[in-house]
């Protein structure tokens, strides 16, 4: 950003007293839109109607000759004029895109708020364009009325499509200080305004009115990294703000009476799967660069380089500090037993028990000490451990478990659920029912079911498809992205090697595909698929539209 400012002299042009990345970014976006505006006015000879009669961006104007001198003629001139008109119209439409886009419209709002003299000149020229431009009248994408509407509100410049962004929310960002400078002056809970863009993103992702082409984890990764850099905060603060924001999302939904369809499972997916994946992306990126540096460092320096980097240390610190937010950590009733099991797992390890999953699956809460209770932090920590972001030393954090009471020492003789499946038990109806109700805890377990769905008998395939669309899809947070990917793969089975029929080979898979489609049809499941960026993938590959037609499935199953 400093290099950008050095080249473009944005600080001098806009009179910025301090050259900070956030300020330069706002100046850069504002300058791009302004240059498009002045270029459009210049193309149509409208700059002469402005008070300055010229553009500060077009002080050096040169004609560019791109035609062969020998190819001049009336036809070439007409083509050149037509291209000029198309180019001007395109520039005006791009201005409209900047004003309507959710991100750039907010940046331009900051320009209006922090650069009022320059914004006033900009608006005068925009209104002149709206009133006099012939290219604007020829545009099929934007009208003068829409262009003026996007800038007529004296309080904000926001996309007319951005219905989830309120005036109060935008002012909360602005009132936290002048762009990023306030980040050095506010501490603790008062810093929550710095992470408001995350709050807005999570709400937009939960809206469900649009199918995102990109997985929410990837978008959230970039957003957190950008905010951490622009706000100049530690990674501990960045991750703490992320956890608190995601927890608030869950708390808003836990007792919600809005709408006919509950969204709690989608909110939990956002907190325990999407948010954890975003954190993993950030840590892996930093440590990937770290390993590259390590390879090129002298041997005597590598021991120091192996120490945890800032991101992972920040994650640990943020989760330790999260324990102070008791009100946010109270689990919704629907996942209280799961939170208690997470706390029980920590107590068992502290008590010296080193048994497998079968033991933790079978133990009853009646066997636990009376004062053992889990909360949302226990679930977050378990999600992080499952993704190798933490290890079980987290169980020893002060206050993480509130008891070290005696635990039953004898594992059960009959291993239930997933442990039984991994030991080779057949996929009987009773076992299937248990697996549908109990999410898988590891990738190897869900891979086992996927293998059965591909290679098992017809009955086993249907049972495996039922299991995949059960609790592992909805609440298997540590393996959720793998589950949705396996389901998408199964929706498009390959042509069998021995198939010789004339009809679609999918007809013979109709009962199997029907189980999958019915299983992912609940609104929460569709939204979970969308958060992981796979709903668009399904439609892109024509599974729903073309292949379902061939196997005569009812539209209501979709």
C-alpha positions as CSV (number, residue, x, y, z in Angstrom):
1,X,0.0,0.0,0.0
2,X,2.9,2.3,0.7
3,X,4.3,1.6,-2.8
4,X,0.8,2.4,-4.3
5,X,0.7,5.7,-2.4
6,X,4.3,6.6,-3.5
7,X,3.4,6.0,-7.2
8,X,-0.1,7.5,-7.2
9,X,0.5,10.2,-4.6
10,X,-3.0,9.5,-3.1
11,X,-2.0,11.1,0.2
12,X,-1.1,14.4,-1.5
13,X,-4.1,14.4,-3.7
14,X,-6.6,13.7,-1.0
15,X,-4.7,15.5,1.8
16,X,-4.3,12.5,4.0
17,X,-2.3,13.4,7.0
18,X,-1.1,9.9,7.7
19,X,-0.2,7.3,5.2
20,X,-1.9,4.2,6.6
21,X,-2.9,1.1,4.6
22,X,-6.6,1.5,5.3
23,X,-6.6,5.2,4.2
24,X,-4.6,4.4,1.1
25,X,-7.1,1.6,0.2
26,X,-10.0,4.0,0.5
27,X,-8.2,6.6,-1.6
28,X,-7.3,4.0,-4.2
29,X,-10.8,2.7,-4.8
30,X,-12.2,6.3,-4.7
31,X,-9.6,7.4,-7.3
32,X,-10.4,4.5,-9.6
33,X,-14.1,5.4,-9.7
34,X,-13.3,9.1,-10.1
35,X,-11.0,8.5,-13.0
36,X,-13.6,6.4,-14.7
37,X,-16.1,9.2,-14.2
38,X,-13.8,11.9,-15.5
39,X,-12.8,9.8,-18.5
40,X,-16.5,9.3,-19.4
41,X,-17.2,13.0,-19.1
42,X,-14.2,13.7,-21.3
43,X,-15.3,11.2,-23.9
44,X,-18.6,13.0,-24.3
45,X,-17.2,16.6,-24.1
46,X,-18.8,17.2,-20.7
47,X,-15.7,18.2,-18.8
48,X,-16.1,21.8,-20.2
49,X,-19.4,22.1,-18.2
50,X,-17.6,21.5,-14.9
51,X,-16.4,24.5,-12.8
52,X,-12.8,23.3,-13.2
53,X,-13.3,22.5,-16.9
54,X,-10.6,19.8,-16.6
55,X,-9.7,16.7,-14.6
56,X,-6.9,16.4,-12.2
57,X,-6.6,12.7,-13.4
58,X,-6.4,13.7,-17.1
59,X,-3.9,16.5,-16.9
60,X,-1.7,14.7,-19.5
61,X,-3.9,13.6,-22.4
62,X,-2.5,11.9,-25.4
63,X,-4.3,10.3,-28.3
64,X,-3.4,6.7,-28.9
65,X,-3.1,5.6,-32.5
66,X,-3.7,1.9,-32.7
67,X,-4.7,1.7,-36.4
68,X,-2.5,1.1,-39.3
69,X,-1.9,4.4,-41.2
70,X,-2.8,2.7,-44.4
71,X,-6.1,1.4,-43.1
72,X,-7.8,4.7,-42.6
73,X,-11.2,5.3,-44.3
74,X,-14.8,5.9,-43.6
75,X,-15.5,2.4,-42.5
76,X,-12.5,2.4,-40.1
77,X,-13.7,5.8,-38.6
78,X,-17.2,4.5,-38.0
79,X,-15.8,1.4,-36.3
80,X,-13.6,3.6,-34.1
81,X,-16.4,5.9,-33.1
82,X,-18.6,2.9,-32.3
83,X,-15.9,1.3,-30.1
84,X,-15.4,4.7,-28.3
85,X,-19.1,4.8,-27.5
86,X,-19.1,1.2,-26.3
87,X,-16.0,1.9,-24.2
88,X,-17.7,5.0,-22.6
89,X,-20.8,3.0,-21.8
90,X,-18.8,0.2,-20.3
91,X,-16.9,2.7,-18.0
92,X,-20.2,4.2,-16.8
93,X,-21.6,0.7,-16.1
94,X,-18.4,-0.2,-14.1
95,X,-19.0,3.0,-12.0
96,X,-22.4,1.6,-11.2
97,X,-20.9,-1.7,-10.2
98,X,-18.6,0.0,-7.8
99,X,-21.5,1.9,-6.2
100,X,-23.7,-1.3,-6.0
101,X,-21.1,-3.9,-5.0
102,X,-21.4,-4.7,-1.3
103,X,-17.7,-4.3,-0.5
104,X,-16.7,-1.3,-2.7
105,X,-19.9,0.6,-1.8
106,X,-18.8,0.5,1.9
107,X,-15.3,1.7,1.0
108,X,-16.8,4.6,-0.9
109,X,-19.0,5.4,2.1
110,X,-15.8,5.8,4.0
111,X,-14.5,8.1,1.3
112,X,-17.7,10.2,1.7
113,X,-17.3,10.3,5.4
114,X,-13.6,11.1,5.6
115,X,-13.1,13.2,2.4
116,X,-16.2,15.4,2.2
117,X,-14.6,18.2,0.0
118,X,-13.4,15.7,-2.6
119,X,-16.7,13.8,-2.4
120,X,-18.6,17.0,-3.1
121,X,-16.7,17.5,-6.4
122,X,-17.2,13.9,-7.3
123,X,-21.0,14.0,-6.8
124,X,-21.3,17.2,-8.8
125,X,-19.6,15.5,-11.7
126,X,-21.6,12.3,-11.3
127,X,-24.9,14.3,-11.4
128,X,-23.7,16.0,-14.6
129,X,-23.0,12.7,-16.1
130,X,-26.5,11.4,-15.1
131,X,-28.1,14.5,-16.6
132,X,-26.2,14.9,-19.9
133,X,-24.6,11.6,-20.9
134,X,-25.8,10.0,-24.1
135,X,-23.8,6.8,-23.3
136,X,-25.7,6.4,-20.1
137,X,-29.0,6.5,-22.0
138,X,-27.8,3.7,-24.2
139,X,-26.8,1.5,-21.3
140,X,-29.0,-1.6,-20.7
141,X,-27.5,-2.2,-17.2
142,X,-27.9,1.1,-15.4
143,X,-30.0,4.2,-15.8
144,X,-29.5,7.8,-14.7
145,X,-32.2,7.3,-12.0
146,X,-30.4,4.3,-10.5
147,X,-27.1,6.1,-10.6
148,X,-28.5,9.1,-8.8
149,X,-30.4,6.9,-6.3
150,X,-27.1,5.2,-5.4
151,X,-25.6,8.5,-4.3
152,X,-28.6,10.6,-3.3
153,X,-28.9,9.4,0.3
154,X,-26.9,11.9,2.4
155,X,-26.2,9.3,5.1
156,X,-24.7,6.4,3.3
157,X,-23.7,4.8,0.0
158,X,-24.8,1.2,0.0
159,X,-25.8,-1.4,-2.5
160,X,-29.6,-1.4,-3.0
161,X,-29.2,-5.2,-2.9
162,X,-27.5,-5.2,0.5
163,X,-30.6,-5.5,2.6
164,X,-28.9,-6.9,5.6
165,X,-26.7,-3.8,6.2
166,X,-28.3,-1.2,8.4
167,X,-27.3,2.5,8.8
168,X,-26.5,1.9,12.4
169,X,-24.2,-1.0,11.6
170,X,-22.2,1.2,9.1
171,X,-22.0,4.1,11.6
172,X,-20.8,1.7,14.2
173,X,-17.7,1.0,12.0
174,X,-17.2,4.7,11.3
175,X,-17.7,5.8,14.9
176,X,-15.1,3.5,16.2
177,X,-12.6,6.0,14.8
178,X,-11.0,7.3,11.7
179,X,-10.6,4.1,9.7
180,X,-7.9,2.0,11.4
181,X,-6.3,4.6,13.7
182,X,-8.8,3.7,16.5
183,X,-7.4,0.2,16.7
184,X,-4.5,1.5,18.7
185,X,-6.7,3.3,21.2
186,X,-9.4,0.8,22.1
187,X,-9.0,-2.4,24.0
188,X,-10.9,-5.5,25.2
189,X,-14.7,-5.5,24.6
190,X,-14.7,-2.0,23.0
191,X,-12.7,-3.4,20.1
192,X,-15.7,-5.5,19.0
193,X,-16.6,-2.8,16.4
194,X,-13.4,-3.7,14.6
195,X,-14.8,-7.1,13.8
196,X,-18.3,-5.9,12.7
197,X,-17.5,-6.8,9.0
198,X,-17.3,-10.5,10.2
199,X,-20.7,-10.1,11.9
200,X,-22.2,-8.7,8.7
201,X,-20.6,-11.5,6.6
202,X,-22.0,-14.2,8.8
203,X,-25.4,-12.8,8.7
204,X,-25.3,-12.5,4.9
205,X,-24.1,-16.1,4.7
206,X,-27.0,-17.2,6.8
207,X,-29.5,-15.3,4.7
208,X,-29.9,-18.2,2.3
209,X,-31.4,-16.1,-0.5
210,X,-28.4,-16.6,-2.7
211,X,-26.1,-19.6,-3.4
212,X,-22.5,-18.7,-2.9
213,X,-20.0,-19.8,-5.6
214,X,-17.2,-19.8,-3.1
215,X,-17.1,-21.7,0.2
216,X,-17.7,-19.5,3.3
217,X,-14.5,-20.7,4.9
218,X,-12.4,-19.3,2.0
219,X,-14.2,-15.9,2.1
220,X,-13.9,-15.8,5.9
221,X,-10.2,-16.6,5.7
222,X,-9.5,-13.6,3.5
223,X,-11.8,-11.3,5.6
224,X,-10.1,-12.2,8.9
225,X,-6.6,-11.7,7.4
226,X,-7.6,-8.4,5.9
227,X,-9.1,-7.1,9.1
228,X,-6.2,-8.2,11.2
229,X,-3.8,-6.3,8.8
230,X,-5.9,-3.2,8.5
231,X,-6.7,-3.0,12.2
232,X,-3.1,-3.7,13.1
233,X,-4.2,-6.2,15.9
234,X,-2.6,-9.3,17.3
235,X,-3.7,-12.7,16.0
236,X,-5.1,-13.3,19.5
237,X,-7.4,-10.4,19.2
238,X,-8.4,-11.3,15.6
239,X,-9.2,-14.9,16.5
240,X,-11.0,-13.9,19.7
241,X,-13.1,-11.4,17.7
242,X,-13.9,-14.2,15.3
243,X,-15.0,-16.7,18.0
244,X,-17.1,-14.1,19.8
245,X,-18.8,-13.1,16.5
246,X,-19.6,-16.7,15.6
247,X,-20.8,-17.5,19.1
248,X,-23.2,-14.4,19.0
249,X,-24.6,-15.9,15.8
250,X,-25.4,-19.1,17.6
251,X,-26.8,-17.3,20.6
252,X,-29.1,-15.2,18.4
253,X,-30.5,-18.4,16.8
254,X,-30.8,-20.6,19.9
255,X,-34.1,-19.1,21.1
256,X,-35.1,-17.5,17.8
257,X,-38.8,-17.5,16.9
258,X,-38.3,-15.9,13.5
259,X,-39.2,-17.8,10.4
260,X,-40.8,-21.3,9.9
261,X,-37.5,-23.1,9.7
262,X,-34.9,-23.3,12.5
263,X,-31.3,-22.5,11.5
264,X,-29.4,-23.7,14.6
265,X,-27.6,-26.5,12.8
266,X,-26.5,-24.0,10.1
267,X,-25.2,-21.6,12.8
268,X,-23.3,-24.5,14.5
269,X,-21.8,-25.4,11.1
270,X,-20.6,-21.8,10.8
271,X,-19.1,-21.8,14.3
272,X,-17.6,-25.3,14.5
273,X,-16.8,-26.1,10.9
274,X,-16.5,-23.0,8.7
275,X,-14.8,-20.8,11.3
276,X,-12.5,-23.6,12.3
277,X,-11.6,-24.2,8.7
278,X,-10.9,-20.5,8.2
279,X,-8.5,-20.5,11.2
280,X,-6.8,-23.7,9.9
281,X,-6.3,-21.9,6.5
282,X,-4.7,-19.0,8.2
283,X,-2.4,-21.1,10.3
284,X,-1.5,-23.5,7.5
285,X,-0.6,-20.5,5.2
286,X,1.7,-18.9,7.8
287,X,3.4,-22.2,8.7
288,X,3.7,-23.2,5.0
289,X,5.7,-20.0,4.5
290,X,7.5,-20.7,7.7
291,X,8.6,-24.2,6.5
292,X,9.9,-22.7,3.2
293,X,12.0,-20.2,5.2
294,X,13.2,-23.1,7.5
295,X,14.4,-25.1,4.5
296,X,16.7,-22.2,3.4
297,X,17.9,-21.4,6.9
298,X,21.2,-22.6,8.5
299,X,21.0,-25.8,10.5
300,X,21.9,-24.0,13.7
301,X,18.9,-21.7,13.4
302,X,16.2,-24.3,12.6
303,X,15.5,-25.2,16.2
304,X,14.3,-21.7,16.9
305,X,12.3,-21.7,13.7
306,X,10.4,-24.9,14.8
307,X,8.7,-22.9,17.6
308,X,5.0,-22.2,17.1
309,X,4.4,-19.1,15.0
310,X,2.2,-16.1,15.9
311,X,-1.0,-17.5,14.4
312,X,-1.0,-20.7,16.4
313,X,0.0,-18.9,19.6
314,X,-2.7,-16.4,19.0
315,X,-5.3,-19.2,18.6
316,X,-4.3,-20.8,21.9
317,X,-4.4,-17.4,23.7
318,X,-7.8,-16.5,22.2
319,X,-9.4,-19.8,23.3
320,X,-8.0,-19.4,26.8
321,X,-9.4,-15.9,27.0
322,X,-12.7,-17.1,25.6
323,X,-13.4,-18.9,28.8
324,X,-14.2,-15.5,30.4
325,X,-17.3,-15.1,28.3
326,X,-19.7,-17.3,30.2
327,X,-22.9,-15.9,28.8
328,X,-21.8,-16.6,25.2
329,X,-20.6,-20.1,26.0
330,X,-23.9,-21.5,27.4
331,X,-24.8,-24.3,24.9
332,X,-28.2,-24.4,23.2
333,X,-30.4,-27.2,24.6
334,X,-30.0,-29.2,21.4
335,X,-26.3,-29.6,21.9
336,X,-26.0,-29.6,25.6
337,X,-25.3,-33.3,25.8
338,X,-22.7,-33.1,23.1
339,X,-20.9,-30.3,25.1
340,X,-21.1,-32.4,28.2
341,X,-19.5,-35.3,26.4
342,X,-16.7,-33.0,25.2
343,X,-16.1,-32.0,28.8
344,X,-16.2,-35.7,29.9
345,X,-13.6,-36.5,27.3
346,X,-11.2,-34.0,28.9
347,X,-11.9,-35.3,32.4
348,X,-11.2,-38.9,31.3
349,X,-7.8,-37.9,29.9
350,X,-6.9,-35.9,33.0
351,X,-8.0,-38.9,35.1
352,X,-5.5,-41.1,33.3
353,X,-7.9,-43.0,31.1
354,X,-6.5,-43.8,27.6
355,X,-9.3,-45.7,26.0
356,X,-10.7,-45.4,22.5
357,X,-13.8,-43.9,21.1
358,X,-15.9,-46.8,22.1
359,X,-15.6,-45.9,25.7
360,X,-16.5,-42.3,25.3
361,X,-19.5,-43.3,23.1
362,X,-20.9,-45.7,25.6
363,X,-20.3,-43.8,28.9
364,X,-23.5,-42.3,30.3
365,X,-23.6,-38.9,31.8
366,X,-25.0,-40.6,34.9
367,X,-21.4,-42.0,35.3
368,X,-19.9,-38.5,35.4
369,X,-19.3,-36.4,38.5
370,X,-22.4,-34.3,39.3
371,X,-20.7,-30.9,38.7
372,X,-19.4,-31.8,35.2
373,X,-20.9,-29.6,32.5
374,X,-19.7,-28.7,29.1
375,X,-20.0,-25.4,27.2
376,X,-19.4,-24.1,23.7
377,X,-15.7,-23.6,24.3
378,X,-15.4,-27.4,24.8
379,X,-16.9,-27.9,21.4
380,X,-14.7,-25.3,19.8
381,X,-11.6,-26.9,21.3
382,X,-12.6,-30.4,20.2
383,X,-13.2,-29.0,16.6
384,X,-9.7,-27.5,16.7
385,X,-8.1,-30.7,18.1
386,X,-9.8,-32.7,15.3
387,X,-8.1,-30.4,12.7
388,X,-4.7,-30.6,14.4
389,X,-4.8,-27.0,15.4
390,X,-4.5,-27.9,19.1
391,X,-3.5,-31.0,21.1
392,X,-5.0,-32.4,24.3
393,X,-2.7,-30.2,26.4
394,X,-5.7,-27.8,26.1
395,X,-7.5,-30.0,28.6
396,X,-5.1,-28.8,31.3
397,X,-5.9,-25.1,30.8
398,X,-6.9,-23.4,34.1
399,X,-10.7,-23.6,34.4
400,X,-11.2,-25.8,31.3
401,X,-12.7,-28.6,33.3
402,X,-14.3,-28.0,36.7
403,X,-13.7,-31.3,38.3
404,X,-11.4,-34.2,38.5
405,X,-13.8,-36.7,39.9
406,X,-13.5,-40.4,39.7
407,X,-14.4,-42.0,36.4
408,X,-15.6,-45.6,35.8
409,X,-12.5,-47.6,34.7
410,X,-14.0,-50.6,32.9
411,X,-14.9,-50.1,29.2
412,X,-18.1,-51.8,28.0
413,X,-18.0,-55.3,26.6
414,X,-20.2,-54.3,23.6
415,X,-18.8,-51.4,21.6
416,X,-21.6,-49.3,20.1
417,X,-21.9,-47.1,17.1
418,X,-18.9,-46.1,15.0
419,X,-16.4,-48.1,17.0
420,X,-18.4,-51.3,16.3
421,X,-18.4,-50.5,12.6
422,X,-14.7,-49.9,12.5
423,X,-14.2,-53.3,14.2
424,X,-16.0,-55.0,11.3
425,X,-19.6,-55.2,12.4
426,X,-22.0,-55.5,9.5
427,X,-24.2,-52.6,8.7
428,X,-27.4,-54.0,10.2
429,X,-30.6,-52.0,10.5
430,X,-30.0,-51.4,14.2
431,X,-26.4,-50.3,13.7
432,X,-27.5,-48.1,10.8
433,X,-30.0,-46.3,13.1
434,X,-27.3,-45.7,15.6
435,X,-24.9,-44.3,13.0
436,X,-27.6,-42.0,11.6
437,X,-28.2,-40.5,15.0
438,X,-24.5,-40.3,16.0
439,X,-22.0,-38.2,13.9
440,X,-18.7,-39.7,12.9
441,X,-15.8,-38.4,14.9
442,X,-13.0,-38.9,12.4
443,X,-12.3,-38.9,8.7
444,X,-11.4,-42.6,8.7
445,X,-14.9,-43.4,10.0
446,X,-16.7,-41.4,7.3
447,X,-14.4,-42.9,4.7
448,X,-15.5,-46.4,5.8
449,X,-19.1,-45.5,5.2
450,X,-18.2,-43.9,1.8
451,X,-16.4,-47.1,0.8
452,X,-19.6,-49.2,1.7
453,X,-21.7,-46.7,-0.4
454,X,-19.5,-47.4,-3.4
455,X,-18.7,-51.1,-3.1
456,X,-21.4,-52.6,-0.9
457,X,-24.5,-54.5,-1.8
458,X,-27.6,-52.6,-2.9
459,X,-29.0,-52.8,0.6
460,X,-25.7,-51.7,2.2
461,X,-25.3,-48.8,-0.3
462,X,-28.8,-47.5,0.7
463,X,-27.9,-47.9,4.4
464,X,-24.6,-46.1,3.9
465,X,-26.3,-43.2,2.0
466,X,-28.8,-42.9,4.9
467,X,-25.9,-42.7,7.4
468,X,-24.0,-40.0,5.3
469,X,-27.1,-37.8,5.3
470,X,-27.7,-38.2,9.0
471,X,-26.0,-36.7,12.0
472,X,-22.6,-36.8,10.3
473,X,-23.8,-34.2,7.7
474,X,-25.7,-32.0,10.2
475,X,-23.5,-32.2,13.3
476,X,-20.3,-34.0,12.3
477,X,-18.4,-30.6,12.5
478,X,-14.9,-32.0,12.5
479,X,-15.5,-34.0,9.2
480,X,-18.4,-32.0,7.7
481,X,-16.5,-30.8,4.6
482,X,-15.6,-34.4,3.8
483,X,-19.1,-35.6,4.3
484,X,-20.7,-33.1,1.9
485,X,-18.0,-33.8,-0.6
486,X,-18.7,-37.6,-0.5
487,X,-22.4,-36.9,-0.9
488,X,-21.8,-34.8,-4.0
489,X,-19.6,-37.5,-5.5
490,X,-22.2,-40.2,-4.8
491,X,-24.9,-38.0,-6.6
492,X,-23.0,-38.6,-9.9
493,X,-22.2,-42.3,-10.0
494,X,-20.0,-43.4,-13.0
495,X,-21.3,-45.7,-15.7
496,X,-20.7,-49.4,-14.6
497,X,-18.0,-51.2,-16.7
498,X,-20.5,-54.0,-17.6
499,X,-23.4,-51.6,-18.5
500,X,-24.9,-52.2,-21.9
501,X,-28.4,-50.7,-21.8
502,X,-29.8,-48.0,-24.0
503,X,-31.4,-46.0,-21.2
504,X,-29.4,-43.9,-18.7
505,X,-27.4,-45.9,-16.3
506,X,-28.7,-43.7,-13.5
507,X,-32.1,-45.5,-13.7
508,X,-30.7,-48.5,-11.8
509,X,-29.3,-46.1,-9.1
510,X,-32.8,-44.5,-8.6
511,X,-33.4,-45.8,-5.1
512,X,-29.9,-44.9,-3.9
513,X,-30.0,-41.4,-5.4
514,X,-33.5,-40.9,-3.9
515,X,-32.1,-41.6,-0.4
516,X,-29.4,-39.0,-1.0
517,X,-31.7,-36.3,-2.4
518,X,-34.3,-36.8,0.3
519,X,-31.5,-36.8,2.9
520,X,-30.1,-33.4,1.8
521,X,-33.5,-31.8,1.2
522,X,-34.0,-30.1,4.6
523,X,-33.3,-26.4,4.5
524,X,-30.5,-26.7,7.1
525,X,-28.8,-29.4,5.0
526,X,-29.1,-27.3,1.8
527,X,-27.6,-24.3,3.6
528,X,-24.8,-26.4,5.0
529,X,-23.9,-27.6,1.5
530,X,-24.0,-23.9,0.4
531,X,-21.7,-22.8,3.2
532,X,-19.2,-25.4,2.0
533,X,-19.5,-24.1,-1.5
534,X,-20.9,-27.3,-3.1
535,X,-24.5,-26.4,-4.0
536,X,-23.4,-24.4,-7.0
537,X,-21.1,-27.3,-7.9
538,X,-24.1,-29.7,-7.9
539,X,-26.1,-27.4,-10.2
540,X,-23.1,-26.7,-12.4
541,X,-22.8,-30.4,-13.2
542,X,-26.5,-30.6,-14.1
543,X,-27.1,-33.4,-11.6
544,X,-30.5,-32.0,-10.6
545,X,-31.8,-30.8,-13.9
546,X,-30.7,-33.3,-16.5
547,X,-30.0,-36.5,-14.7
548,X,-33.0,-36.5,-12.4
549,X,-35.2,-36.1,-15.4
550,X,-33.8,-39.4,-16.8
551,X,-34.5,-41.4,-13.6
552,X,-38.0,-39.9,-13.1
553,X,-37.6,-38.6,-9.6
554,X,-40.2,-36.2,-8.3
555,X,-39.3,-32.5,-8.2
556,X,-40.3,-32.3,-4.6
557,X,-37.4,-34.5,-3.7
558,X,-35.1,-31.8,-5.0
